[in-house]
Amino acid sequence: MDKILIRGLKVRTIVGILPWERKIPQLLLLDVDLATDIRAAADSEDISQTVDYSAVAERLTRFIQESQFLLIETLAERCAALILEEFGVPEVRFLVSKPEAVPATDTVCIEITRSRHA
Ligand SMILES: Nc1nc2c(c(=O)[nH]1)N=C([C@H](O)[C@@H](O)CO)CN2
């Protein structure tokens, strides 16, 4: 299956279990892989025949900015479900990275792959 990839989407939001994390928005970085067949769009050059990566990025940004999850596991599951439901792709890989969370690390991440039920 072909894939449309979003890399390093930056969103600031309230997320985490520590007292300071409930008050100060912090940076999340997102990687998203959208499984989709791109051939119809490639033949027609019609954006309606494919998944608009700008629309996905904007929708995720809005959803996450309005959220206040405790765990990035929950955030990842809800974002994957939103993408499957609203953008009609059969499978999504979603990686959320929290670079400001743990001192002396580059980052910490959760990665999930979810498919739409038939
Ligand atoms: N598996 C997880 N571990 C931790 C999380 C999380 O969301 N998933 N969150 C935290 C804190 O919020 C962290 O950002 C700072 O300690 C700790 N562990």
The ligand as an ORCA input file, in Angstrom:
! r2SCAN-3c Opt
* xyz 0 1
  N       4.459      5.550     29.297
  C       4.393      6.822     29.780
  N       5.207      7.176     30.764
  C       5.153      8.432     31.251
  C       4.243      9.365     30.717
  C       3.393      8.968     29.655
  O       2.560      9.735     29.125
  N       3.503      7.686     29.226
  N       4.240     10.652     31.203
  C       5.067     11.034     32.151
  C       5.163     12.430     32.553
  O       4.013     13.151     32.204
  C       6.460     12.888     31.841
  O       6.144     13.643     30.727
  C       7.430     13.572     32.736
  O       7.834     12.758     33.791
  C       5.980     10.093     32.842
  N       5.966      8.790     32.260
*
